[in-house]
Amino acid sequence: MKVKVAKWGNSLGVRLPRTAAESVGVTDGSELDLTLEADGFRLRKPVKTSARRLAEMLDEIKRRGLKPPDLLDWGRDRGSEIIDDDYSHGLIVPGPDGTPIRIVPPEKRDARSRRR
């Protein structure tokens, strides 16, 4: 589908044909994401992340003057939700250039020096 670019103030604008806009659910005032690509650009409806959806729901609760739900205490972690790896123990940290590096904990450093 071909569309024409027109001057709009100091910018350029593209008119979307009604059938194209209706087919993707774009209406007056809708926000679109513009992505630059190697051979041009792409306009898309923004993807709603779960964090964005949660923020919208909480905003709607506030707008209606309702009380937000209480947080639930699920108890101690059990089973597969427990993360027990070097990242969670602080043994892998961001290096000076941002890449992860492994550090040796002090107790292992002491054990190495005693072995020599």
N, C-alpha and C positions, 0 to 999 in steps of 0.2 A: 504494500500500500504506500503510495507516495503522498507526502505532505509537504507544504511549503513553509519555509522559514521567513518570518517577518520581523521587522524592527519593532521593539517594544521598549520605549524610553532609551536608555543606554544599553539595553540588552537585546537579545534575540529571542523570539518565541516561536513555538510550533503549535498549530491548531490541531487538536485531535478530532477526527471525525466522530460523530455521535455513535455510530455503530461500534467503532473500535473502543471508545470509552465505556459504553454500556457492557460490552462483552467481558471486560475485566473489572467492572464495578467502580470505575473512576467517575466521580462527580465533581461539581464545582467546589473548589476549596480542598480537594484531596491532595495529600502530599505524595510525591513520588521520589524514589531513589534514582539518582543519575550516576551511572558507573562508566568511567572512561575505559575503553578497551583499545587494543592495538589497532584495530581497523575502524574505530568509530566510538560510539557510546551506546548505552542501553538504558531505557527508562523502565522502571518496574515499581509495582506496589511494594512498599516496605514489608518485610517479613516480621511478624510480631513474635518476639522472643517470649519465653515464659516470664522473664523478669518484667518485660513491658506489659504483658497482660495482667500480671499481679498488680503492677502500679496503677493500671487503669481501673481494676476492680476496687482497689483501696481508695482511689480518687472518687469513684462513684459512691462508695460507702460514706465518705466524708461529705460529698455534695448533698446526699440525702439526709445528712445529720444523724446517721445511725452509728452505733457503737461497733468498732472493729472487733473481730473475734479474738478471744483470749488465746495466748500461746499455750500449747500443750506440752507437758513434760512427759516424754516417752520413756523415761528411765535411762539406766545405763546402757551403753552400747553393748551389743551382743552379736556374735556371729560375723557374717561377712562385711558388716559396715565398719568393723574395726580396721583401721589402716595401720599396719605395722611394717613400715619400710624405712629405708634410709632417709627419704625426704621428710617423713613425719618426725623422725628422730633428730633432724637438723644436721645430718651428716653430708647432705648435698645442698650447696648454697650457690647463689649467683656469683660468678667470678667478676673480676674487674671489667671485662668486656661484655658481661651479661650471660655468658654461657655457663651452664652448671658445672661446678667442680666439687669433688669429694674432699671432705676434710677429715682428718684423723682425730677422734676424740682424745682428750687428755689421758684417760685411763689406758688407752691402747698405746699412746706415745710412751708412757712410763714403762709399760711392759716390754716394749721394743728395746728401750735403752738398758733395761736390766738383763736382757738376753745376751747382749754383746759382751 
